[in-house]
């Protein structure tokens, strides 16, 4: 589509999404085939987006600085951190029809003179606990100006409120002072109810004055009263992941919020524009703020050592965290973690019967039994279990041994999540090659 010469001015100043569409020459055909970002021709109306998509505006000072930077034609880096929906699962093709990509197009079209860098750090079957331990490598390494955080569908575990707060704090404390937006999604259930864990995400976001955009608040009431059907938003056989139409609605929610902030930059009536100050106190203990992942790319000098009679390094091609260790004989594996007060074990579960059941001990104290045979589940994937919370600084010994009831002999360790409760997170990331991280 060719843009008229006046696109820049029109896009920046248009206050109504429909006027914006008309101003830049977008046709109804373009709306219907998904090439536009904001549309009234959909199962969800623009009025519904306006009424329900912005749960709270929070403090907008950082976000307006990002927009001012884009207006000046500078480089702006926007990162998206989340699970499989952020990654684009079910969108076709996912690289260009996921909500993250579509929303980034709003920035590119609205600020055509700026260089907009797009970072999609979505990884399927991950929650905010994974997120806070990988945010340094996957997001902060890119020196983001804006980070969208999405974990409301996956954050079902008891410790996720704390991991979510740790993640939000870690991003807000980073040296680039990035703006943060909390994105709340939802999934459908067979009994006709929407399920998500956005309630405590909203609580944490409100405490830190982080804006909240909620796709769930837009679609959940209509899904539950039957005025729209799930198959209008996602596949009939997958009640979690939105299809292209669902991703487009999420991007419309995001784009609407950004448009409102942009329109209000002179009036400052839409939210709080005062200089942002991070609260000193926390809602939870927030013990994971300096978390990282130790895997087989980490040498002994980086905090981890491994021993065992039949253990080898492996790279699991399709795993979310591929660089681990494996035994195929059921032999014991022992790890020494040099310095951590909080630890978790990341393991890989497979669909084949040779994946076994193993017991985990820390300092020779039994912690958990892990069944890594995922036969009958939705597929092979990484998962984790907590090993230690608020322990001593270490070193710690983790021993993994085959359970007496295990038929399989394979156990695959993909890494360890580690953090220290009494150490502040680094405010910068050393400039290394991504492969070195």
Wavefront OBJ file of the C-alpha trace (Angstrom):
o trace
v 0.000 0.000 0.000
v 1.418 3.385 -0.992
v 1.240 6.027 1.717
v 0.391 9.621 0.742
v 3.083 12.194 1.393
v 1.146 13.631 4.340
v 0.973 10.363 6.290
v 3.383 11.436 9.021
v 1.383 14.458 10.127
v -1.966 12.782 9.729
v -1.064 9.692 11.727
v 0.464 11.625 14.590
v -2.410 14.090 14.962
v -5.512 12.057 14.140
v -7.520 11.578 17.325
v -10.112 9.091 16.124
v -8.984 5.664 14.863
v -11.561 5.760 12.053
v -10.354 9.187 10.925
v -6.811 7.852 10.993
v -7.785 4.934 8.759
v -9.479 7.244 6.271
v -6.646 9.762 6.393
v -3.981 7.292 5.350
v -6.105 5.755 2.618
v -6.779 2.333 4.113
v -9.675 0.571 2.413
v -12.354 -1.691 3.840
v -10.699 -4.559 1.987
v -7.507 -3.785 3.858
v -9.403 -3.877 7.117
v -10.987 -7.221 6.349
v -7.796 -8.957 5.250
v -5.968 -7.997 8.420
v -3.514 -5.433 7.042
v -4.718 -2.691 9.412
v -4.275 -2.348 13.133
v -7.500 -0.650 14.189
v -10.851 -1.704 12.791
v -14.543 -1.371 13.537
v -15.288 -4.257 11.191
v -14.690 -7.107 13.612
v -16.376 -9.246 16.259
v -15.267 -6.656 18.811
v -16.196 -3.039 18.131
v -13.995 0.008 18.536
v -16.382 1.189 21.258
v -15.785 -1.990 23.233
v -12.047 -1.477 22.871
v -12.461 2.104 24.084
v -14.684 1.110 27.011
v -12.830 -1.894 28.376
v -9.305 -2.415 27.078
v -7.434 0.008 29.351
v -7.704 -1.224 32.921
v -5.418 1.501 34.269
v -3.159 4.151 32.775
v -0.666 4.199 35.637
v 2.290 6.557 35.419
v 2.848 7.648 31.811
v 6.050 9.648 32.160
v 8.333 6.914 30.823
v 5.991 5.993 27.984
v 5.665 9.600 26.809
v 9.454 9.886 26.787
v 9.548 6.874 24.456
v 7.038 8.576 22.156
v 8.997 11.836 22.245
v 12.115 9.899 21.294
v 10.250 8.350 18.365
v 8.948 11.769 17.291
v 12.524 12.995 17.073
v 13.291 10.175 14.641
v 15.575 8.334 17.027
v 15.966 4.590 17.568
v 13.347 3.018 19.836
v 13.523 -0.599 20.991
v 10.263 -2.307 21.945
v 10.405 -5.738 23.590
v 7.643 -8.219 24.320
v 8.172 -10.764 27.091
v 5.636 -13.524 27.574
v 4.510 -17.039 26.782
v 3.272 -18.807 23.683
v 0.680 -16.166 22.775
v 3.394 -13.521 22.682
v 5.488 -15.915 20.611
v 2.565 -16.035 18.165
v 1.349 -19.583 18.635
v -1.548 -20.395 16.249
v -1.225 -17.101 14.352
v -0.491 -17.791 10.679
v 2.171 -16.874 9.796
v 3.046 -16.137 13.377
v 5.976 -13.848 12.642
v 3.742 -11.235 11.005
v 0.312 -11.926 12.524
v 1.131 -12.166 16.230
v -0.101 -9.274 18.341
v 3.453 -8.169 19.152
v 4.388 -7.684 15.501
v 1.050 -6.037 14.680
v 1.349 -3.624 17.590
v 4.888 -2.708 16.594
v 3.519 -1.736 13.182
v 1.475 0.947 14.946
v 4.731 2.471 16.158
v 6.341 2.218 12.747
v 3.379 3.768 10.957
v 2.820 6.447 13.570
v 6.503 7.445 13.740
v 7.843 6.762 10.225
v 11.061 8.723 10.801
v 12.044 6.651 13.823
v 13.924 3.374 13.693
v 11.762 0.922 15.642
v 13.585 -2.193 16.818
v 11.285 -5.139 17.522
v 12.221 -7.811 20.077
v 9.855 -10.750 20.537
v 10.930 -12.685 23.647
v 7.868 -14.894 23.849
v 8.563 -18.536 24.760
v 5.790 -21.106 24.973
v 4.848 -22.774 28.276
v 6.723 -20.212 30.363
v 5.520 -18.067 33.239
v 6.872 -15.000 35.009
v 9.196 -17.193 37.103
v 10.929 -18.252 33.912
v 10.573 -14.647 32.751
v 12.438 -13.019 35.622
v 15.301 -15.516 35.257
v 15.687 -14.962 31.507
v 14.813 -11.268 31.186
v 18.448 -10.144 31.337
v 19.553 -12.288 28.386
v 16.388 -12.084 26.322
v 15.243 -8.498 26.879
v 17.535 -6.218 28.900
v 20.518 -7.174 26.740
v 18.732 -5.265 23.952
v 18.558 -2.049 26.040
v 14.797 -1.644 25.580
v 12.872 1.614 25.738
v 9.539 -0.143 26.223
v 8.756 -3.633 27.544
v 5.339 -5.284 27.282
v 4.948 -8.094 29.829
v 2.393 -10.876 29.264
v 2.063 -13.884 31.573
v -1.532 -13.745 32.838
v -2.551 -17.038 31.223
v 0.451 -19.031 32.513
v 0.967 -17.600 36.007
v -1.101 -20.188 37.912
v 1.473 -21.273 40.523
v 1.525 -20.080 44.114
v 4.849 -18.248 43.780
v 3.922 -16.415 40.551
v 2.708 -13.268 42.266
v 6.197 -12.916 43.735
v 7.934 -13.810 40.486
v 5.783 -11.295 38.603
v 6.653 -8.541 41.056
v 10.339 -9.465 40.862
v 10.149 -9.258 37.072
v 8.395 -5.884 37.012
v 10.873 -4.428 39.502
v 13.867 -5.769 37.611
v 12.749 -4.167 34.357
v 11.851 -0.850 35.996
v 15.260 -0.712 37.721
v 17.232 -1.288 34.531
v 19.642 1.437 33.420
v 17.623 2.485 30.342
v 14.617 3.247 32.599
v 12.251 1.482 30.203
v 8.523 2.051 30.163
v 6.584 -1.073 31.109
v 3.072 -2.079 30.054
v 1.304 -5.043 31.633
v -0.799 -6.967 29.119
v -3.575 -9.189 30.481
v -4.896 -11.974 28.256
v -7.342 -14.800 28.942
v -8.226 -18.287 27.797
v -11.559 -20.073 27.446
v -12.659 -23.296 29.141
v -14.966 -26.116 28.136
v -17.523 -25.022 30.739
v -17.867 -21.617 29.114
v -15.776 -19.602 31.571
v -12.657 -17.520 30.923
v -9.604 -18.344 33.016
v -6.605 -16.152 33.700
v -4.484 -14.919 36.574
v -4.615 -11.220 35.819
v -6.091 -10.254 39.197
v -2.752 -10.226 41.005
v -0.945 -8.914 37.912
v -3.246 -5.902 38.114
v -2.553 -5.604 41.830
v 1.201 -5.545 41.274
v 0.897 -3.223 38.270
v -1.264 -0.796 40.241
v 1.245 -0.738 43.088
v 4.067 0.129 40.675
v 1.868 2.480 38.582
v 2.432 0.329 35.505
v -0.234 0.777 32.803
v -2.451 -2.266 32.248
v -4.038 -3.150 28.903
v -6.549 -5.979 29.158
v -7.753 -7.980 26.183
v -9.405 -10.253 28.745
v -11.649 -7.456 30.014
v -12.823 -6.886 26.431
v -13.592 -10.425 25.298
v -14.313 -12.383 28.507
v -17.790 -10.927 29.209
v -18.920 -11.628 25.667
v -17.445 -15.110 25.568
v -19.141 -15.969 28.835
v -22.556 -14.573 27.821
v -22.323 -16.265 24.424
v -22.539 -13.132 22.289
v -19.296 -14.173 20.632
v -17.987 -17.701 20.202
v -14.456 -18.859 20.914
v -14.010 -20.037 17.322
v -14.256 -16.387 16.276
v -11.098 -15.694 18.301
v -9.210 -18.984 18.272
v -9.204 -22.585 17.007
v -12.128 -24.726 18.190
v -9.681 -27.407 19.396
v -7.382 -24.994 21.269
v -9.075 -22.878 23.948
v -5.897 -21.035 24.925
v -4.310 -19.512 21.840
v -5.974 -16.816 19.736
v -5.942 -17.096 15.950
v -5.202 -14.190 13.597
v -8.480 -12.499 14.532
v -7.722 -12.785 18.246
v -4.184 -11.462 17.822
v -5.579 -8.550 15.843
v -7.962 -7.673 18.675
v -5.084 -7.749 21.179
v -3.100 -5.405 18.939
v -6.120 -3.116 18.649
v -6.291 -2.914 22.459
v -2.608 -2.012 22.618
v -2.814 0.445 19.721
v -5.847 2.156 21.223
v -3.987 2.738 24.489
v -0.912 4.093 22.731
v -3.104 6.338 20.586
v -4.794 7.793 23.656
v -1.455 8.508 25.302
v -0.146 10.143 22.124
v -3.248 12.301 21.754
v -3.007 13.459 25.372
v 0.686 14.315 25.431
v -0.025 18.070 25.432
v -2.972 18.062 27.834
v -1.679 15.526 30.361
v -5.209 14.586 31.445
v -5.158 10.848 30.648
v -2.960 9.690 33.517
v -0.121 10.522 35.897
v 2.786 12.247 34.134
v 4.917 13.008 37.193
v 8.493 11.723 37.334
v 8.371 8.026 38.065
v 9.727 6.786 41.368
v 10.066 3.086 42.117
v 8.511 2.179 45.490
v 11.082 1.168 48.068
v 8.814 -1.381 49.724
v 7.560 -4.500 47.979
v 4.208 -6.290 47.987
v 5.797 -9.748 48.242
v 9.309 -10.704 49.284
v 10.363 -10.248 45.636
v 13.251 -12.704 46.014
v 13.934 -13.354 42.333
v 14.939 -9.895 41.107
v 18.524 -10.844 40.246
v 17.645 -14.263 38.847
v 19.514 -15.969 36.047
v 19.668 -19.398 34.399
v 22.719 -21.643 34.661
v 23.041 -24.199 31.871
v 25.837 -26.060 30.121
v 26.973 -22.834 28.477
v 27.935 -21.681 31.975
v 31.442 -22.808 32.929
v 32.589 -23.737 36.425
v 33.627 -20.135 36.883
v 30.026 -19.070 36.364
v 28.580 -20.885 39.325
v 27.846 -24.491 38.364
v 29.698 -27.818 38.310
v 28.389 -31.264 37.330
v 29.569 -34.807 38.016
v 28.287 -38.296 37.307
v 29.394 -41.602 35.804
v 27.162 -41.343 32.727
v 26.114 -37.752 32.124
v 26.683 -35.776 28.954
v 25.991 -32.329 27.629
v 23.046 -32.170 25.249
v 21.401 -29.575 23.065
v 17.682 -30.310 22.914
v 16.689 -28.762 19.604
v 13.012 -28.079 20.306
v 13.256 -27.226 23.993
v 12.607 -23.713 25.253
v 15.965 -23.845 27.061
v 18.109 -26.194 24.975
v 21.542 -26.333 26.652
v 21.488 -29.022 29.298
v 22.743 -32.359 30.545
v 21.323 -35.849 30.187
v 21.622 -39.397 31.394
v 20.198 -42.290 29.374
v 21.224 -44.975 31.835
v 19.456 -43.785 34.963
v 22.732 -43.071 36.729
v 23.010 -40.405 39.426
v 23.894 -36.834 38.515
v 25.256 -34.328 41.021
v 25.418 -30.556 40.554
v 27.161 -28.002 42.706
v 25.642 -24.513 42.632
v 28.170 -22.033 43.953
v 26.072 -19.112 45.144
v 22.282 -18.918 45.450
v 19.661 -18.530 48.145
v 16.848 -19.532 45.765
v 17.059 -22.367 43.232
v 14.865 -24.156 40.743
v 15.497 -27.093 38.410
v 14.504 -26.854 34.728
v 13.890 -30.256 33.173
v 12.600 -31.610 29.883
v 9.626 -33.908 29.587
v 9.243 -36.095 26.519
v 6.447 -38.151 24.985
v 8.546 -41.321 24.763
v 8.508 -44.067 27.395
v 12.271 -43.860 27.952
v 11.802 -40.596 29.891
v 11.973 -41.557 33.540
v 10.966 -40.648 37.065
v 13.711 -39.187 39.253
v 14.071 -37.990 42.835
v 15.833 -34.729 43.653
v 17.823 -34.046 46.814
v 19.410 -30.808 48.022
v 22.160 -31.277 50.594
v 20.973 -34.914 50.751
v 17.507 -33.792 51.838
v 14.672 -35.077 49.657
v 12.892 -32.257 47.778
v 10.715 -33.666 45.015
v 9.984 -36.520 42.608
v 9.780 -35.540 38.933
v 8.028 -37.623 36.284
v 9.442 -36.594 32.913
v 7.336 -38.956 30.796
v 4.779 -36.562 29.333
v 2.960 -39.172 27.266
v -0.694 -38.121 26.984
v 0.025 -34.413 27.505
v -0.052 -31.705 24.822
v 3.572 -32.336 23.879
v 7.228 -32.412 24.885
v 8.347 -29.268 26.700
v 10.403 -27.804 29.516
v 9.055 -27.414 33.029
v 10.562 -26.616 36.403
v 10.331 -27.307 40.096
v 11.485 -25.150 42.997
v 14.364 -26.599 44.999
v 15.294 -23.959 47.549
v 13.739 -20.728 48.792
v 15.516 -18.307 51.141
v 18.303 -20.736 51.943
v 21.883 -19.958 52.802
v 24.174 -18.566 50.114
v 25.746 -21.895 49.288
v 27.461 -23.701 47.737
v 24.598 -26.147 47.339
v 24.674 -29.769 46.201
v 21.813 -31.075 44.063
v 21.673 -34.844 43.558
v 19.321 -36.442 41.033
v 18.696 -40.186 41.294
v 16.365 -42.606 39.527
v 13.144 -43.388 41.367
v 12.554 -47.063 42.109
v 9.240 -46.979 40.186
v 10.717 -45.508 37.028
v 10.516 -47.557 33.851
v 12.513 -45.050 31.828
v 16.202 -44.247 32.262
v 16.404 -40.835 30.620
v 16.501 -37.627 32.605
v 17.235 -34.305 30.897
v 18.220 -31.242 32.922
v 18.002 -28.005 30.961
v 19.366 -25.702 33.631
v 18.940 -24.173 37.052
v 17.188 -20.959 37.976
v 19.209 -19.180 40.646
v 18.932 -15.934 42.558
v 20.187 -14.405 45.786
v 17.674 -12.654 48.002
v 20.244 -10.363 49.586
v 21.842 -9.071 46.362
v 20.490 -6.268 44.190
v 20.064 -6.982 40.465
v 22.725 -5.590 38.176
v 21.668 -2.317 36.567
v 23.411 -3.210 33.350
v 24.201 -6.177 31.171
v 27.789 -6.689 30.056
v 28.227 -6.334 26.320
v 28.677 -9.938 25.233
v 27.673 -11.899 22.212
v 24.236 -13.436 22.577
v 25.793 -16.892 22.245
v 27.966 -16.138 25.261
v 24.917 -15.359 27.347
l 1 2 3 4 5 6 7 8 9 10 11 12 13 14 15 16 17 18 19 20 21 22 23 24 25 26 27 28 29 30 31 32 33 34 35 36 37 38 39 40 41 42 43 44 45 46 47 48 49 50 51 52 53 54 55 56 57 58 59 60 61 62 63 64 65 66 67 68 69 70 71 72 73 74 75 76 77 78 79 80 81 82 83 84 85 86 87 88 89 90 91 92 93 94 95 96 97 98 99 100 101 102 103 104 105 106 107 108 109 110 111 112 113 114 115 116 117 118 119 120 121 122 123 124 125 126 127 128 129 130 131 132 133 134 135 136 137 138 139 140 141 142 143 144 145 146 147 148 149 150 151 152 153 154 155 156 157 158 159 160 161 162 163 164 165 166 167 168 169 170 171 172 173 174 175 176 177 178 179 180 181 182 183 184 185 186 187 188 189 190 191 192 193 194 195 196 197 198 199 200 201 202 203 204 205 206 207 208 209 210 211 212 213 214 215 216 217 218 219 220 221 222 223 224 225 226 227 228 229 230 231 232 233 234 235 236 237 238 239 240 241 242 243 244 245 246 247 248 249 250 251 252 253 254 255 256 257 258 259 260 261 262 263 264 265 266 267 268 269 270 271 272 273 274 275 276 277 278 279 280 281 282 283 284 285 286 287 288 289 290 291 292 293 294 295 296 297 298 299 300 301 302 303 304 305 306 307 308 309 310 311 312 313 314 315 316 317 318 319 320 321 322 323 324 325 326 327 328 329 330 331 332 333 334 335 336 337 338 339 340 341 342 343 344 345 346 347 348 349 350 351 352 353 354 355 356 357 358 359 360 361 362 363 364 365 366 367 368 369 370 371 372 373 374 375 376 377 378 379 380 381 382 383 384 385 386 387 388 389 390 391 392 393 394 395 396 397 398 399 400 401 402 403 404 405 406 407 408 409 410 411 412 413 414 415 416 417 418 419 420 421 422 423 424 425 426 427 428 429 430 431 432 433 434 435 436 437
